[in-house]
């Protein structure tokens, strides 16, 4: 998977038990649970998919295969909803 960056028209807000994303162009909002929130924050540091998976494995005691599948699916969903974009080459 080519790396993804946050869409510039997406606003992020922390909540007590997760976060909310608002896409200013589409006017849709999305709620994130604690793990989605952690992944979103890791995108700020331009961490690789593998780095994100490793951190989630350590934090949430999950097997690598399951973590990799879950993170890949979540990032794919973010891309489908245009919350993240692939950098132009």
C-alpha positions in Angstrom: 0.0 0.0 0.0 1.4 3.4 -0.9 1.4 5.6 2.1 -1.5 7.9 2.9 -1.8 11.4 4.2 -4.7 13.1 5.9 -7.0 15.0 3.5 -6.5 18.7 4.0 -10.3 19.3 4.3 -10.7 16.9 7.3 -11.0 18.3 10.8 -10.2 16.2 13.8 -11.6 16.5 17.3 -10.7 14.4 20.3 -13.5 13.0 22.5 -13.4 11.3 25.8 -13.5 7.8 24.3 -12.4 8.4 20.7 -12.6 11.1 18.2 -14.7 12.7 15.4 -13.6 13.5 11.9 -15.5 16.1 9.8 -14.9 16.3 6.1 -15.5 19.9 5.2 -16.2 19.3 1.5 -18.7 16.5 1.9 -20.1 17.6 5.3 -20.0 14.1 6.5 -18.7 13.2 10.0 -17.2 10.0 11.2 -16.6 8.7 14.7 -13.5 6.9 15.7 -13.1 4.5 18.6 -9.9 4.5 20.7 -8.0 2.4 18.3 -9.1 4.4 15.2 -8.1 7.5 17.1 -4.6 6.1 17.8 -4.1 5.2 14.2 -5.3 8.6 13.0 -2.7 10.3 15.4 0.0 8.0 14.1 -0.6 9.3 10.6 0.7 12.7 11.8 4.1 11.2 12.4 4.1 9.7 8.9 4.7 6.3 10.3 4.7 3.3 8.0 1.9 0.7 8.1 4.3 -1.7 9.8 5.2 0.8 12.5 1.6 1.4 13.2 0.9 -2.3 13.4 3.9 -2.8 15.8 2.7 0.0 18.1 -0.8 -1.4 18.2 0.4 -4.9 18.9 2.4 -3.5 21.9 -0.4 -1.3 23.2 -3.4 -3.7 22.7 -1.8 -7.1 22.9 -3.1 -8.3 19.5 -1.5 -10.8 17.1 0.4 -9.3 14.1 -1.8 -10.9 11.4 -5.0 -9.5 13.0 -3.4 -6.1 13.6 -2.1 -5.9 10.1 -5.5 -6.9 8.6 -7.4 -4.5 10.8 -5.1 -1.5 10.2 -5.1 -2.2 6.4 -8.9 -2.4 6.4 -9.3 0.8 8.5 -6.9 2.7 6.3 -8.7 1.4 3.2 -12.0 2.6 4.7 -10.5 6.1 5.3 -9.3 6.2 1.8 -12.7 5.2 0.4 -14.4 8.0 2.4 -11.7 10.4 1.1 -10.5 11.1 4.7 -6.9 10.2 3.6 -5.3 10.6 0.2 -2.3 9.1 -1.6 0.4 11.7 -2.1 0.9 12.8 -5.7 4.1 11.5 -7.1 
